[in-house]
């Protein structure tokens, strides 16, 4: 008996650079804010401060990453000759 295919959401390929930027900036901000909040580990407020700092950083960085990515790609192409 053939298996039923579950419908899956796939974003159109044209959104790939934006999805990459969102995931990359989110992960980078998560790590950086965790490092910045590390001194609070002993105070018992680490998780709340980390998540708050991550959200603020990510909301700030996401538009910058999305707007800067095409310019950075052009610069890299010029530097590498590709």
DSSP file (Angstrom, degrees, kcal/mol; ACC not computed):
  #  RESIDUE AA STRUCTURE BP1 BP2  ACC     N-H-->O    O-->H-N    N-H-->O    O-->H-N    TCO  KAPPA ALPHA  PHI   PSI    X-CA   Y-CA   Z-CA
    1    1 A X              0   0    0      0, 0.0     2,-0.1     0, 0.0     0, 0.0   0.000 360.0 360.0 360.0 128.3    0.0    0.0    0.0
    2    2 A X        -     0   0    0      1,-0.1     2,-0.2     0, 0.0     0, 0.0  -0.362 360.0-113.3 -68.2 144.8    1.5    3.4   -0.9
    3    3 A X        -     0   0    0      1,-0.1     2,-0.3    -2,-0.1    -1,-0.1  -0.515  29.8-114.4 -75.4 142.9    2.3    5.8    1.8
    4    4 A X        -     0   0    0     -2,-0.2     2,-0.6     1,-0.1    -1,-0.1  -0.594  27.3-126.4 -76.0 136.6    0.2    9.0    2.0
    5    5 A X        -     0   0    0     -2,-0.3     2,-0.3     3,-0.0    -1,-0.1  -0.738  18.5-138.9 -85.3 125.4    2.2   12.1    1.4
    6    6 A X        -     0   0    0     -2,-0.6     2,-0.2     1,-0.1    -1,-0.0  -0.653  26.8-108.8 -79.7 136.8    1.8   14.6    4.1
    7    7 A X        -     0   0    0     -2,-0.3     2,-0.4     1,-0.0    -1,-0.1  -0.466  40.4-165.7 -65.3 134.9    1.5   18.1    2.8
    8    8 A X        -     0   0    0     -2,-0.2     2,-0.5     2,-0.0    -1,-0.0  -0.952  19.5-120.8-125.0 145.7    4.7   20.0    3.6
    9    9 A X        +     0   0    0     -2,-0.4     2,-0.4     2,-0.0    -2,-0.0  -0.701  31.4 178.4 -83.9 128.3    5.3   23.7    3.5
   10   10 A X        -     0   0    0     -2,-0.5     2,-0.2     0, 0.0     3,-0.1  -0.995  22.7-135.8-130.2 127.2    8.1   24.8    1.2
   11   11 A X        -     0   0    0     -2,-0.4     5,-0.1     1,-0.1    -2,-0.0  -0.535  36.0 -96.7 -76.7 146.3    9.0   28.4    0.7
   12   12 A X    >   -     0   0    0     -2,-0.2     3,-2.2     1,-0.1     4,-0.2  -0.302  32.7-115.1 -60.3 147.9    9.6   29.5   -2.9
   13   13 A X  G >  S+     0   0    0      1,-0.3     3,-1.9     2,-0.2     4,-0.3   0.767 110.9  71.3 -58.1 -27.4   13.3   29.5   -3.8
   14   14 A X  G 3  S+     0   0    0      1,-0.3    -1,-0.3     2,-0.1     3,-0.3   0.711  94.6  55.5 -65.8 -16.6   13.2   33.3   -4.3
   15   15 A X  G <> S+     0   0    0     -3,-2.2     4,-2.5     1,-0.2     3,-0.4   0.462  77.9 100.4 -91.3  -1.6   12.9   33.6   -0.5
   16   16 A X  H <> S+     0   0    0     -3,-1.9     4,-2.8     1,-0.2     5,-0.2   0.887  79.4  50.2 -54.4 -46.6   16.1   31.6    0.1
   17   17 A X  H  > S+     0   0    0     -4,-0.3     4,-2.2    -3,-0.3    -1,-0.2   0.882 113.1  47.3 -62.5 -34.7   18.4   34.6    0.8
   18   18 A X  H  > S+     0   0    0     -3,-0.4     4,-2.3    -4,-0.2    -1,-0.2   0.894 112.8  48.0 -72.2 -39.9   15.9   36.1    3.3
   19   19 A X  H  X S+     0   0    0     -4,-2.5     4,-2.6     2,-0.2     5,-0.3   0.914 111.6  50.9 -65.4 -42.4   15.5   32.8    5.1
   20   20 A X  H  X S+     0   0    0     -4,-2.8     4,-3.1    -5,-0.2     5,-0.3   0.941 111.6  47.9 -58.5 -47.5   19.2   32.3    5.2
   21   21 A X  H  X S+     0   0    0     -4,-2.2     4,-2.5    -5,-0.2     5,-0.3   0.884 111.9  49.5 -61.8 -39.9   19.6   35.8    6.6
   22   22 A X  H  X S+     0   0    0     -4,-2.3     4,-1.9     2,-0.2    -1,-0.2   0.925 116.0  41.6 -65.8 -44.7   16.9   35.3    9.2
   23   23 A X  H  X S+     0   0    0     -4,-2.6     4,-2.5     2,-0.2     5,-0.2   0.928 116.9  48.0 -69.0 -44.8   18.4   32.0   10.4
   24   24 A X  H  X S+     0   0    0     -4,-3.1     4,-2.5    -5,-0.3     5,-0.2   0.927 114.8  44.2 -63.7 -46.0   22.0   33.2   10.3
   25   25 A X  H  X S+     0   0    0     -4,-2.5     4,-2.6    -5,-0.3     5,-0.2   0.886 113.1  52.4 -68.1 -37.0   21.2   36.4   12.2
   26   26 A X  H  X S+     0   0    0     -4,-1.9     4,-2.0    -5,-0.3    -2,-0.2   0.926 112.9  43.7 -62.8 -44.8   19.1   34.6   14.7
   27   27 A X  H  X S+     0   0    0     -4,-2.5     4,-2.2     2,-0.2     5,-0.2   0.920 114.4  49.3 -67.3 -43.8   21.7   32.0   15.5
   28   28 A X  H  X S+     0   0    0     -4,-2.5     4,-2.7    -5,-0.2     5,-0.2   0.923 113.0  46.9 -61.7 -44.5   24.5   34.6   15.7
   29   29 A X  H  X S+     0   0    0     -4,-2.6     4,-2.6    -5,-0.2     5,-0.3   0.866 109.4  55.4 -65.9 -35.4   22.5   36.8   18.0
   30   30 A X  H  X S+     0   0    0     -4,-2.0     4,-1.6    -5,-0.2    -2,-0.2   0.932 112.9  41.0 -61.8 -46.2   21.6   33.8   20.2
   31   31 A X  H  X S+     0   0    0     -4,-2.2     4,-2.2     2,-0.2    -2,-0.2   0.939 116.9  47.7 -67.9 -47.5   25.3   32.9   20.7
   32   32 A X  H  X S+     0   0    0     -4,-2.7     4,-2.4     1,-0.2    -2,-0.2   0.905 113.1  47.4 -63.7 -41.6   26.5   36.5   21.1
   33   33 A X  H  X S+     0   0    0     -4,-2.6     4,-2.0    -5,-0.2    -1,-0.2   0.858 109.8  54.5 -69.3 -32.6   23.7   37.4   23.6
   34   34 A X  H  X S+     0   0    0     -4,-1.6     4,-0.6    -5,-0.3    -2,-0.2   0.909 110.1  46.3 -63.8 -41.4   24.4   34.2   25.5
   35   35 A X  H >< S+     0   0    0     -4,-2.2     3,-0.8     1,-0.2     4,-0.3   0.915 112.8  49.8 -65.6 -42.8   28.1   35.1   25.8
   36   36 A X  H 3< S+     0   0    0     -4,-2.4     3,-0.4     1,-0.2    -2,-0.2   0.832 114.3  45.0 -65.8 -31.8   27.2   38.7   26.9
   37   37 A X  H >< S+     0   0    0     -4,-2.0     3,-2.3     1,-0.2    -1,-0.2   0.471  82.6 102.3 -91.1  -2.0   24.7   37.4   29.5
   38   38 A X  G X< S+     0   0    0     -3,-0.8     3,-2.2    -4,-0.6     4,-0.3   0.823  70.3  64.9 -53.3 -36.8   27.1   34.7   30.9
   39   39 A X  G >  S+     0   0    0     -3,-0.4     3,-0.5    -4,-0.3    -1,-0.3   0.731  94.9  62.3 -61.0 -17.2   28.1   36.8   34.0
   40   40 A X  G X>>S+     0   0    0     -3,-2.3     3,-1.1     1,-0.2     5,-0.8   0.430  73.1  98.4 -86.3   1.7   24.4   36.5   35.1
   41   41 A X  G X45S+     0   0    0     -3,-2.2     3,-0.6     1,-0.3    -1,-0.2   0.885  84.7  46.4 -56.6 -40.4   24.6   32.7   35.4
   42   42 A X  G <45S+     0   0    0     -3,-0.5    -1,-0.3    -4,-0.3    -2,-0.1   0.608 104.1  63.2 -79.0 -11.6   25.2   32.8   39.1
   43   43 A X  G <45S-     0   0    0     -3,-1.1    -1,-0.2    -4,-0.1    -2,-0.2   0.593 102.4-122.6 -91.4 -12.0   22.4   35.3   39.7
   44   44 A X  T <<5S+     0   0    0     -4,-0.7    -3,-0.1    -3,-0.6    -2,-0.1   0.545  92.6  91.3  83.8   6.0   19.5   33.1   38.6
   45   45 A X     >< +     0   0    0     -5,-0.8     4,-2.3     1,-0.1     5,-0.3   0.246  48.7 110.4-113.0  10.1   18.3   35.6   35.9
   46   46 A X  H  > S+     0   0    0     -6,-0.6     4,-3.2     1,-0.2     5,-0.2   0.913  75.1  47.7 -56.7 -52.2   20.3   34.2   33.0
   47   47 A X  H  > S+     0   0    0      1,-0.2     4,-2.6     2,-0.2     5,-0.3   0.913 113.7  46.2 -61.3 -46.2   17.6   32.7   30.9
   48   48 A X  H  > S+     0   0    0      1,-0.2     4,-2.0     2,-0.2    -1,-0.2   0.919 117.1  44.1 -63.1 -43.7   15.3   35.7   31.1
   49   49 A X  H  X S+     0   0    0     -4,-2.3     4,-2.9     2,-0.2     5,-0.2   0.899 113.3  51.9 -67.7 -40.0   18.1   38.2   30.3
   50   50 A X  H  X S+     0   0    0     -4,-3.2     4,-2.8    -5,-0.3    -2,-0.2   0.944 112.0  44.5 -62.9 -48.5   19.5   36.0   27.5
   51   51 A X  H  X S+     0   0    0     -4,-2.6     4,-2.4    -5,-0.2    -1,-0.2   0.890 115.3  48.5 -65.2 -38.8   16.2   35.6   25.7
   52   52 A X  H  X S+     0   0    0     -4,-2.0     4,-2.2    -5,-0.3    -2,-0.2   0.933 113.7  46.0 -65.3 -45.8   15.4   39.3   26.1
   53   53 A X  H  X S+     0   0    0     -4,-2.9     4,-2.5     1,-0.2    -2,-0.2   0.896 112.7  51.5 -64.4 -39.9   18.9   40.3   24.8
   54   54 A X  H  X S+     0   0    0     -4,-2.8     4,-3.0    -5,-0.2     5,-0.2   0.930 109.9  48.5 -62.5 -45.9   18.6   37.8   22.0
   55   55 A X  H  X S+     0   0    0     -4,-2.4     4,-2.5     2,-0.2     5,-0.2   0.921 113.4  46.4 -62.9 -44.3   15.2   39.1   20.9
   56   56 A X  H  X S+     0   0    0     -4,-2.2     4,-1.7     1,-0.2    -1,-0.2   0.933 115.7  46.2 -62.9 -45.8   16.4   42.8   20.9
   57   57 A X  H  X S+     0   0    0     -4,-2.5     4,-2.8    -5,-0.2    -2,-0.2   0.910 114.1  47.7 -63.8 -42.6   19.6   41.9   19.1
   58   58 A X  H  X S+     0   0    0     -4,-3.0     4,-2.7     2,-0.2    -2,-0.2   0.918 110.5  49.9 -68.1 -44.0   17.8   39.8   16.5
   59   59 A X  H  X S+     0   0    0     -4,-2.5     4,-0.6    -5,-0.2    -1,-0.2   0.850 116.3  44.9 -62.6 -32.7   15.1   42.3   15.8
   60   60 A X  H  X S+     0   0    0     -4,-1.7     4,-0.6    -5,-0.2    -2,-0.2   0.904 118.7  40.3 -75.2 -42.9   17.8   44.9   15.3
   61   61 A X  H  X S+     0   0    0     -4,-2.8     4,-3.0     1,-0.2     5,-0.3   0.777  97.2  75.5 -81.8 -27.7   20.1   42.8   13.2
   62   62 A X  H  X S+     0   0    0     -4,-2.7     4,-2.6     1,-0.2     5,-0.2   0.923  99.3  42.7 -56.3 -51.1   17.6   41.1   10.9
   63   63 A X  H  X S+     0   0    0     -4,-0.6     4,-2.3     1,-0.2    -1,-0.2   0.879 114.8  52.0 -63.9 -33.8   16.9   44.1    8.7
   64   64 A X  H  X S+     0   0    0     -4,-0.6     4,-2.6     2,-0.2    -2,-0.2   0.934 112.0  45.3 -65.5 -45.5   20.6   45.0    8.6
   65   65 A X  H  X S+     0   0    0     -4,-3.0     4,-2.2     2,-0.2    -2,-0.2   0.925 113.4  49.7 -63.6 -45.1   21.6   41.4    7.5
   66   66 A X  H  X S+     0   0    0     -4,-2.6     4,-0.5    -5,-0.3    -1,-0.2   0.901 117.4  40.5 -62.5 -41.2   18.8   41.3    4.9
   67   67 A X  H  X S+     0   0    0     -4,-2.3     4,-0.5    -5,-0.2    -1,-0.2   0.849 118.6  45.6 -76.6 -34.2   19.8   44.6    3.4
   68   68 A X  H  X S+     0   0    0     -4,-2.6     4,-2.6    -5,-0.2     3,-0.3   0.765  92.3  80.7 -81.6 -25.6   23.6   44.1    3.6
   69   69 A X  H  X S+     0   0    0     -4,-2.2     4,-2.6     1,-0.2     5,-0.2   0.890  92.3  47.3 -53.5 -49.6   23.7   40.5    2.3
   70   70 A X  H  X S+     0   0    0     -4,-0.5     4,-2.0     1,-0.2    -1,-0.2   0.892 114.1  48.6 -61.6 -36.5   23.5   41.5   -1.4
   71   71 A X  H  X S+     0   0    0     -4,-0.5     4,-2.2    -3,-0.3    -1,-0.2   0.901 111.7  48.9 -68.4 -40.0   26.2   44.1   -1.0
   72   72 A X  H  X S+     0   0    0     -4,-2.6     4,-2.6     2,-0.2    -2,-0.2   0.903 109.7  52.3 -65.7 -41.1   28.5   41.7    0.9
   73   73 A X  H  X S+     0   0    0     -4,-2.6     4,-2.3    -5,-0.2    -2,-0.2   0.911 110.0  48.4 -61.7 -42.4   28.0   39.0   -1.9
   74   74 A X  H  X S+     0   0    0     -4,-2.0     4,-2.1     2,-0.2    -1,-0.2   0.915 111.7  50.1 -62.8 -42.8   29.0   41.6   -4.5
   75   75 A X  H  X S+     0   0    0     -4,-2.2     4,-2.5     1,-0.2    -2,-0.2   0.919 110.5  49.3 -61.6 -44.4   32.0   42.6   -2.5
   76   76 A X  H  X S+     0   0    0     -4,-2.6     4,-2.7     1,-0.2     6,-0.3   0.899 109.2  52.7 -63.4 -40.5   33.1   38.9   -2.1
   77   77 A X  H  X>S+     0   0    0     -4,-2.3     4,-1.4     1,-0.2     5,-1.0   0.902 111.1  47.3 -61.6 -40.2   32.7   38.3   -5.8
   78   78 A X  H  <5S+     0   0    0     -4,-2.1    -2,-0.2     2,-0.2    -1,-0.2   0.914 113.6  47.3 -66.5 -42.6   34.9   41.3   -6.6
   79   79 A X  H  <5S+     0   0    0     -4,-2.5    -2,-0.2     1,-0.2    -1,-0.2   0.899 120.4  37.3 -65.8 -40.6   37.5   40.2   -4.1
   80   80 A X  H  <5S-     0   0    0     -4,-2.7    -1,-0.2    -5,-0.2    -2,-0.2   0.594 105.0-123.9 -89.9 -11.2   37.6   36.6   -5.3
   81   81 A X  T  <5       0   0    0     -4,-1.4    -3,-0.2    -5,-0.2    -4,-0.1   0.659 360.0 360.0  77.7  15.4   37.1   37.3   -8.9
   82   82 A X      <       0   0    0     -5,-1.0    -4,-0.2    -6,-0.3    -5,-0.1   0.425 360.0 360.0 -93.1 360.0   34.0   35.1   -9.3
